[in-house]
């Protein structure tokens, strides 16, 4: 998952996006997905707690609905796998 096969860059970019003052919940969800895909479970757990603080209704089902319009189904599958 992430950054066209560059997981280090995907993680760094996701962390930078989360730090932006106007970051939406999607930035945190992406960080969770990247960390999950990389099996960094402790860091992913912390990011999940922050995501749920910001958007309590966020679930895997919510993410699926949010991404159902996305044309790249492979990306969506990888993203959801990382969230799981």
C-alpha positions in Angstrom: 0.0 0.0 0.0 1.0 3.5 -0.5 3.2 5.8 -2.6 3.5 3.4 -5.5 5.5 0.8 -3.7 7.4 3.3 -1.4 6.0 2.6 2.0 8.5 4.8 3.8 7.4 7.8 1.7 3.7 6.9 2.2 4.2 6.9 5.9 6.1 10.2 5.9 3.6 11.9 3.7 0.7 10.6 5.8 2.3 11.9 9.0 2.9 15.3 7.3 -0.8 15.5 6.2 -2.0 14.8 9.7 0.0 17.7 11.0 -1.6 20.2 8.7 -3.9 22.6 10.6 -6.9 21.9 8.3 -6.3 18.2 8.1 -9.6 16.2 7.7 -10.3 12.8 9.1 -9.1 11.3 5.8 -5.5 12.2 6.6 -5.7 10.2 9.9 -7.5 7.3 8.2 -4.8 7.2 5.6 -2.1 7.2 8.3 -3.9 4.3 10.0 -4.1 2.4 6.8 -0.4 2.9 6.0 0.7 1.9 9.5 -1.6 -1.1 9.5 -0.3 -2.3 6.1 3.2 -2.0 7.6 2.2 -4.0 10.7 3.1 -1.1 13.0 0.3 -1.9 15.3 1.3 0.2 18.3 1.5 3.4 16.1 -1.6 2.4 14.2 -3.5 2.0 17.5 -2.6 5.5 18.6 -3.6 6.9 15.2 -7.0 5.0 15.5 -7.6 6.6 18.9 -7.0 10.0 17.4 -9.2 9.2 14.4 -12.1 8.1 16.7 -11.6 11.2 18.8 -11.9 13.3 15.6 -14.6 11.3 13.9 -16.3 8.8 16.4 -18.5 7.2 13.7 -15.5 6.1 11.6 -15.6 2.4 10.9 -14.4 0.1 8.2 -17.9 0.2 6.7 -17.7 4.0 6.8 -14.4 3.9 4.9 -15.8 1.5 2.4 -18.7 3.9 1.7 -16.4 6.9 1.6 -14.2 5.2 -1.1 -16.8 3.4 -3.2 -16.6 6.2 -5.9 -12.8 5.6 -6.3 -12.0 4.1 -9.7 -8.9 2.3 -8.6 -10.4 -0.7 -6.8 -7.0 -2.2 -6.1 -6.0 0.9 -4.2 -9.3 0.8 -2.3 -8.8 -2.9 -1.4 -5.3 -2.2 -0.1 -6.5 0.9 1.8 -9.2 -1.1 3.5 -6.9 -4.0 4.2 -4.5 -1.6 6.0 -7.4 -0.2 8.1 -8.5 -3.6 9.1 
